[in-house]
Structures are given as C-alpha cells and as structure tokens.
Amino acid sequence: MSSASQSRPWDVHRLPSADGRIFLVTGGNAGIGYFAAEQLAATGAVVVLGSRDAAKADAAMVSIRSHVPGARVRHLHMDLADLSSLKSAVDRLDLDRLDAVVYNAGVALDDPPRRKTEDGHELMFGTNHLGHFALTQWLAPLLSAASAGRIVTVGSFAARSERLDLDDLQSARDYLPKRTYGRSKLAQMSFGFELDRRLRAVGSTVLSVVAHPGGALDSLTPSRPPVHRTTPAERLRALPAGLLVQGKDAGAWPVVRAVLDPEVRGGQLWGPKAFGLRGRPRREPVPPHMADQAVAARLWDAGGELVGTDPYLGFQ
C-alpha cells in the first residue's frame, strides 16, 4: 500500500463521501450484503438492492432508512438462478452508468439432496458463480460508462481449503454440500482475479477486486429487525467466539473498503486483519491456488460454455 494510504488510516466508522455515485449490491437484503448496503448508503450514494424477494428487499430498505436518515435505496428484482432473466433485470435499472457492483448474493446448503437452478445447473455453483459470471456482460456497458467502475466479488474463507475439480465443476459425481459451497466461492474468487487480468489487457478503466468477510456469525451481529434479530442471550453465548470471529456488520468492512477506497487496485484481495477472520480490513496476499491463471482460464471457458456468453466481450 502507498505511503499516502498509510498516512491516512482507513476508518470503518468515517467513510468517505460517495454522494452522486450509484452502487448495486446483489443479495443486499440480508447478511453481509445488507450491512454492505447500509454502510454504503451512509456515504450518500444511491444503493440498489438486487434481490429476488421483494418483501425481504422492502424490509431491508425500511431498516436501512431507519439507521441512515435520508438513505437513497431502491430494489431491483434479480434472480441469479435464472440466467435468462438477467438482461431484463439490468434493463430495469434504467441507468446511464453504474459506479460499482458488489457480487454478494449466494446460496449455501448444508444438507443433500443436490438441487438445480432454472437452467439445470447445480444450485450453489449456478447461483454463486454462473449467475454473476453471466450478469457481468450485461453490466459491462454501465460500469464502463462510470469514471472508475468497480466489480467487487465477495468470496469466502471457506475457499482457502478447497480446490476446483475442473472435470466436475457442478459436483455431479460426488456431491458434498459444504465442499460444493466452498468450491463455488473459490470459482467466484478465481473469476474475480481473472476478470481483472482481462480488463487490464484491453485497457479498461473498470477494476475487479475480491473481498471476503472472514468469520462472520449471526450471533455476533447487531439486530436489524425485521431483517435480523439477535437476542442478548445469543450475544452473550457468542462472546467467547468473538475472540476469533466477528459479526456480519464487521464482515462487510472489507467489501465496503474494496468499493470506496481510492487506493484499492484491481486484482487485489481484501479481508479482515486478524488471521483473515476478524478485525479492520486490509489487503491480503492472493493464495496461489486462487491466482493460478491456467485453472482460471479453464474455469472461464467452462463458464462461457455453460452460460452461452462471455462477459469479457462486454468490455471490448
């Protein structure tokens, strides 16, 4: 990081103004996405919550407005599990530019059976990775029209211990839910790094950055009814875990910094300071298996075949 960045420490509680900018957060109605949206709304930006559930999006907007007076938030109906719907969703944005998108929406299943999206893809890989992969092409013109557009992909600490099976990306042969989830997040992160390499190759002004929340627990998360409720008893029981992990409000900090900090560069990874699990956001080294360009290229080609489009073309 530059000396300028070091002389002006990033303050998660005093974010820079983003008045006049427009951000889209997929899955902005709950979890990390909700708190990223709330924190971004506090900067004066217009924040669009991408969500397939209108009722949950409405509840999230009510909550954000109650915590951020004057917040400018709106809902965009978006279903990443239905690839054919994404172009029309972007058309409904009705914008001439988009300053940043946060690829946060995701599905995490704990138990079998293996489930599929509308397009017949395994649900977690299809939603978490392929949905955002396809969405990129339709957002490309709006991001390119911004003075310094950003794509921030939200990964997971779980991806560190996984490796992609390029011959079975959708876990058709050997489905273990937690492993499939971790691999879907690894695919997202590999895509985020590969996207930035391709953006640099064509001289695009758009940056692709990857961030992760570390260890983020509901029980350590402040209440935001009706979006989320944490009882005093739950918080008390979770206090010992707070030595190692944090709430989802703090888990959103690296994501928000990746969107806002002018010192952030494309191809970087941002996460919590303490062992990648908790604390203030900082830049992290990219693990070798996430930076493997040969694997990323094969993953990209497979995504193009499964989705029927190449998001890179939208930036050319």
C-alpha positions in Angstrom: 0.0 0.0 0.0 1.2 3.5 -0.7 2.6 5.9 1.9 -0.4 8.1 1.3 -2.7 5.3 2.3 -0.6 4.5 5.4 -0.7 8.2 6.5 -4.5 8.3 6.3 -5.7 5.1 8.0 -9.0 3.8 6.8 -11.7 4.4 9.4 -14.6 2.0 9.0 -16.8 4.4 11.0 -15.9 7.5 9.0 -16.3 6.5 5.4 -15.6 9.0 2.5 -18.5 10.6 0.8 -19.8 8.9 -2.3 -22.5 11.4 -3.0 -23.7 11.1 -6.6 -22.4 7.6 -7.1 -24.5 4.5 -7.7 -23.9 1.1 -6.3 -25.6 -2.3 -6.9 -25.4 -5.0 -4.2 -26.6 -8.4 -5.2 -28.3 -10.1 -2.2 -28.4 -6.8 -0.5 -31.4 -7.7 1.6 -29.6 -9.9 4.2 -26.3 -10.9 5.8 -23.1 -9.4 4.6 -24.9 -7.8 1.6 -27.3 -6.0 3.9 -24.6 -4.4 6.0 -22.5 -3.5 3.0 -25.6 -1.8 1.6 -26.3 0.0 4.9 -22.7 1.2 5.2 -22.6 2.3 1.5 -25.9 4.2 1.9 -24.3 6.2 4.8 -21.9 7.7 2.3 -24.7 9.5 0.3 -24.6 7.1 -2.6 -27.6 5.6 -4.3 -27.7 1.9 -3.3 -29.7 -0.7 -5.3 -30.5 -3.9 -3.6 -30.5 -6.8 -6.1 -32.9 -9.4 -4.7 -35.4 -11.9 -5.9 -37.6 -11.5 -2.8 -39.5 -8.2 -2.9 -40.8 -8.5 0.7 -37.3 -9.1 2.1 -35.9 -6.2 0.0 -38.6 -3.9 1.3 -37.8 -4.9 4.9 -34.1 -4.2 4.3 -34.9 -0.8 2.8 -37.0 0.1 5.8 -34.2 -0.9 8.1 -31.5 1.0 6.2 -33.6 4.1 6.2 -34.2 3.8 9.9 -30.4 3.6 10.6 -29.3 6.0 7.8 -31.6 9.0 7.7 -32.1 10.2 4.1 -30.7 7.0 2.7 -31.3 6.6 -1.0 -32.1 2.9 -1.6 -34.1 1.1 -4.2 -34.9 -2.5 -5.1 -34.1 -4.3 -8.3 -35.8 -7.7 -8.8 -33.0 -10.1 -9.8 -32.7 -13.9 -9.7 -29.2 -15.1 -10.4 -30.5 -18.7 -10.6 -32.4 -17.7 -13.8 -29.8 -16.7 -16.3 -32.4 -15.7 -19.0 -33.8 -13.0 -16.6 -30.6 -11.1 -16.0 -30.6 -8.9 -19.1 -34.1 -7.6 -18.5 -33.1 -7.0 -14.8 -30.2 -4.8 -15.9 -32.5 -3.0 -18.4 -34.8 -2.2 -15.5 -32.0 -0.4 -13.7 -32.7 2.4 -16.2 -29.2 3.9 -15.5 -26.7 5.5 -17.8 -23.8 4.4 -15.6 -23.0 2.2 -12.5 -20.1 3.1 -10.3 -19.7 -0.3 -8.6 -21.4 -3.7 -8.2 -20.9 -6.0 -5.3 -21.3 -9.6 -6.2 -22.5 -10.8 -2.8 -25.7 -12.9 -3.4 -25.2 -16.6 -2.8 -26.8 -19.9 -1.8 -25.3 -22.1 1.0 -26.9 -25.5 1.5 -26.0 -27.7 4.5 -27.6 -31.0 3.5 -28.4 -33.1 0.5 -30.1 -33.6 -1.9 -28.3 -31.9 -4.8 -30.6 -29.1 -6.2 -30.6 -27.3 -9.6 -31.3 -23.9 -10.9 -33.9 -22.9 -13.5 -31.2 -23.6 -16.1 -30.4 -27.1 -14.8 -27.1 -26.1 -13.1 -26.2 -27.2 -9.6 -27.8 -24.6 -7.4 -24.7 -23.2 -5.5 -22.3 -23.2 -8.4 -25.1 -22.0 -10.7 -26.2 -19.1 -8.5 -23.0 -18.0 -6.7 -20.6 -18.3 -9.7 -22.5 -18.7 -13.0 -25.2 -16.1 -12.2 -22.6 -13.4 -11.5 -20.5 -14.6 -14.5 -23.4 -14.0 -16.8 -24.5 -10.8 -15.1 -21.1 -9.2 -15.9 -21.8 -9.0 -19.6 -25.0 -7.0 -19.1 -23.5 -4.7 -16.5 -20.3 -4.1 -18.6 -21.6 -1.0 -20.5 -22.9 0.7 -17.4 -19.6 0.1 -15.4 -17.5 1.2 -18.4 -19.5 4.5 -18.5 -18.5 5.3 -15.0 -15.3 7.3 -14.4 -13.8 4.4 -12.3 -16.2 1.5 -12.2 -15.5 -1.4 -9.9 -16.7 -5.0 -9.6 -16.2 -6.4 -6.1 -16.6 -10.1 -5.7 -17.4 -11.4 -2.3 -15.5 -14.6 -1.6 -15.3 -16.8 1.5 -12.7 -18.0 3.9 -14.0 -21.5 3.1 -12.5 -21.2 -0.4 -9.0 -21.3 1.0 -9.2 -25.1 1.8 -10.9 -26.1 -1.4 -9.6 -26.9 -4.9 -11.7 -26.8 -8.1 -12.4 -30.1 -9.9 -12.4 -28.8 -13.4 -13.9 -32.1 -14.7 -16.8 -32.0 -12.2 -17.4 -28.3 -11.5 -21.1 -28.9 -10.7 -20.5 -31.8 -8.3 -22.5 -34.2 -10.4 -20.4 -37.2 -9.4 -19.6 -36.5 -5.8 -21.9 -34.0 -4.1 -21.0 -32.8 -0.6 -22.9 -29.6 0.2 -20.2 -27.8 2.3 -17.5 -28.7 -0.2 -19.6 -27.7 -3.1 -20.3 -24.3 -1.5 -16.6 -23.7 -0.8 -15.8 -24.6 -4.4 -18.5 -22.3 -5.7 -16.9 -19.4 -3.7 -13.5 -20.4 -5.0 -14.8 -20.2 -8.5 -16.1 -16.7 -7.8 -12.8 -15.6 -6.5 -10.8 -17.1 -9.3 -13.2 -15.4 -11.7 -12.7 -12.0 -10.0 -8.9 -12.2 -10.4 -9.1 -13.5 -14.0 -11.6 -10.8 -14.9 -9.2 -8.1 -13.7 -6.4 -9.6 -15.8 -8.6 -9.4 -18.9 -9.8 -5.9 -18.1 -6.2 -4.7 -17.9 -5.4 -6.5 -21.2 -8.0 -4.3 -23.0 -7.1 -1.1 -21.1 -10.5 -0.9 -19.3 -11.0 1.7 -16.6 -13.1 -0.9 -14.7 -11.4 -2.7 -11.8 -12.2 -6.2 -10.5 -11.4 -6.6 -6.8 -12.1 -9.6 -4.4 -13.0 -9.3 -0.8 -14.1 -11.7 1.9 -15.8 -11.2 5.3 -13.6 -13.7 7.4 -15.6 -15.4 10.1 -18.9 -13.7 10.4 -21.6 -15.1 12.8 -25.3 -14.1 13.1 -25.0 -14.3 16.9 -22.3 -11.6 16.9 -24.3 -9.4 14.5 -26.3 -6.4 15.8 -30.1 -6.7 15.4 -31.7 -5.1 12.4 -35.4 -6.2 12.8 -37.1 -7.5 10.8 -34.1 -8.3 8.7 -32.2 -9.9 11.5 -32.7 -10.3 15.3 -30.0 -11.2 17.8 -31.2 -11.7 21.4 -29.0 -10.6 24.4 -28.7 -14.2 25.4 -27.4 -15.2 21.9 -24.8 -12.4 22.0 -23.7 -13.4 25.5 -23.2 -17.1 24.5 -21.3 -15.9 21.4 -18.8 -13.7 23.3 -16.0 -16.3 23.5 -16.2 -16.8 19.7 -15.8 -13.1 19.4 -12.1 -13.5 20.2 -11.7 -15.2 16.8 -14.6 -14.1 14.6 -17.0 -11.2 14.3 -20.5 -10.1 13.3 -21.7 -9.6 9.8 -21.6 -5.8 10.2 -17.8 -6.1 10.6 -17.7 -8.8 7.9 -18.9 -6.2 5.5 -16.0 -3.8 6.2 -13.5 -5.3 3.6 -16.3 -5.3 1.0 -17.1 -1.6 1.6 -13.4 -0.7 1.5 -13.0 -2.5 -1.8 -15.8 -0.4 -3.2 -14.8 3.0 -1.8 -11.0 3.3 -1.1 -9.2 5.1 -3.9 -6.0 3.3 -3.0 -7.6 -0.1 -3.9 -6.3 -1.6 -7.2 -7.7 -4.2 -9.5 -6.7 -7.8 -8.8 -6.3 -7.3 -5.1 -7.8 -9.4 -2.2 -9.2 -7.6 0.9 -10.2 -9.3 4.2 -10.1 -8.8 8.0 -6.8 -8.0 9.6 -6.5 -10.7 12.3 -5.7 -14.0 10.6 -8.2 -13.3 7.9 -11.0 -13.9 10.4 -11.8 -10.7 12.2 -10.8 -7.0 12.5 -10.3 -4.0 10.3 -10.0 -4.5 6.6 -6.6 -4.9 5.0 -5.0 -6.1 1.8 -4.1 -9.8 1.8 -1.8 -11.8 -0.4 -3.7 -13.8 -3.0 -3.4 -17.6 -2.3 -1.6 -19.4 -5.1 -4.5 -21.7 -6.0 -6.7 -18.6 -6.5 -4.0 -16.9 -8.7 -3.5 -20.0 -10.9 -4.0 -18.5 -14.4 -4.3 -21.8 -16.2 -7.0 -23.0 -13.9 -8.8 -19.6 -14.1 -8.7 -19.8 -17.9 -10.2 -23.2 -18.0 -12.9 -22.1 -15.5 -13.7 -19.1 -17.7 -14.0 -21.2 -20.8 -16.3 -23.7 -18.9 -18.4 -20.8 -17.7 -18.8 -19.4 -21.2 -20.0 -22.8 -22.5 -22.5 -23.3 -19.6 -23.8 -19.7 -19.8 -23.6 -19.3 -23.5 -21.9 -15.9 -23.4 -18.5 -14.4 -22.5 -18.7 -11.5 -20.0 -15.3 -10.2 -21.3 -16.9 -9.2 -24.6 -19.0 -6.6 -22.9 -15.8 -4.6 -22.1 -14.3 -4.7 -25.6 
